[in-house]
Amino acid sequence: MASAIIFDFDGVIADSEVLANAVLAEFVTELGVPTTVEDSYRDYMGKRFHEVVAAIEKAGGRALPQSFGELWQVRTLARFRQDLAPIAGVREFIAKFVALPRCIASSSTPQRLAVSLEILEMTELFEGRVFSAVNVARGKPHPDIFLHAAAEIGVSPRECIIIEDSASGVIAGREAGSTVIGLLAAGHIRNGHGARLKDAGAHYLAADYVEVERIVRDLLSG
């Protein structure tokens, strides 16, 4: 029986991947490594900061300036303040399952998560239940962040429903022993993404939060 919902953040609560990857592609191109948004999706999306830095340095054959992280964060958050929007239907979905324990488990930094939730006016919905992979030993596709999140909200991982949009997140959720819904509602989703999530082990796929609601209700009644 499902007892809690764990949300990834980017692409699940916030439609942020298009914005974040556009900023990253622009910035990396300025640093001498020509990069498109599609390149950024493929090479950097879903990774922790140090993994992104390592990948960029490998592609460019040289170390990034020490200011890279701070400047990237500043530019990304500035773009978010202009254009960030929630995934369609996420507020209504949360309202329908308000009695069910919920939290966020994300590869994003705590600052980016906090600012994004403030922009979306959703801070109170997850107060004290926002967990970042920077606080665990290993990022996705390892299960550490989901195991940590489940422990923090006092629910067995096997009783958690995880909503994810990335293959690495799906693998992490499966490794944690949770039921994983692959969500295909964000602006960065491309043809074939559902098949990749299914291949990664997603138990269910959902095109939007209407489908997520149906799946969750079936799991709760089971």
Secondary structure, 3 states (H helix, E strand, C coil): CCCEEEECCECCCECCHHHHHHHHHHHHHHCCCCCCHHHHHHHCCCCCHHHHHHHHHHHHCCCCCCCHHHHHHHHHHHHHHHHCCECCCHHHHHHHCCCCCEEEEECCCHHHHHHHHHHCCCHHHHCCCEEEHHHCCCCCCCCHHHHHHHHHHCCCHHHEEEEECCHHHHHHHHHHCCEEEEECCCCCCCCCHHHHHHHHCCCEEECCHHHHHHHHHHHHHC
